[in-house]
């Protein structure tokens, strides 16, 4: 099983790229943070990032989602990883809880992800959503922290520059086919 990470700052276009990859037949593992934020907003309407368990909830959902793939699946593309959650914790000033430390240990281990990570660069603007409430400047700052965390943990970043969804998905698909 080959597992690849697709990551980048909020608003970079990851979700659209992943939809295109899924349409091409790739097994896609959805992002946990967006789902945690959406569920917290639905339940409480509160500032999810202030919840002391916010990072733990994301790490726990990531762990659930990385469980055994469906039979016959040989390649998975993960929308973010535990490394992204560490970057989020650092960005928000939260501690890195033990459950996240364990997930990072798994993510950096031999039998986990390919060491080459698709790093999707920002498009030059942010489209706010019910879940994405970050400015472009904030997203740029988060992008830098994100990049630093992946490099610190020994991952190689494969730059996916701004472009159309089709161009970006095609570039990622070509890399995956050549590596898998």
C-alpha positions, 0 to 999 in steps of 0.5 A: 500500500502506498499512501501519499499526503496532499497538503497546503494552507487553507484555501489552496484548493486541496479539496477540489484537487482531491475530488478530481483525483477521486474522479480518476479512481484514486482512493482519497482519505478525507481531511479530519480538521474540516469535519471536526470544525463543522461538527463543533460549529453545528453543535455549539456554534462556538469558536472551535479553535478555543476548545482545549480538546480541538487538536485531540479531536482532529488527531483521533479522527485522523487515526480512525480514517487511516485504518485498513483500506478497502480490499484491492486499494493499492494507493491512497491519497490523504487530505492532510496528515498528523503533521498538518495537525501539529502545524495547526496546534503550533499556529493556534498556540495549543499544546501537542497532545499525546494522541497527536504525538503518537499519530506523528510517530506513525506518520513518520514511520517506515510503513506509513506515508511516502516521504514525498508530500504534495504541497499545494500552494495558495492561489492568491486569494481565499474563499471564505466558507462556513468552516474556513474563516481565515484571511489570506494573510493568516493562511500565508502565515499558516502555510509557512508553519506547515512547510516548516513542520514537514521539513523538520520531520524529514519529508520532501515537499513536491511543489504544486503551484497555483493553477487550474484544478485539472492541471494540478490533479494531472501533475499529482496523478503523473507523480503517483503513477511514476512512484506507485 
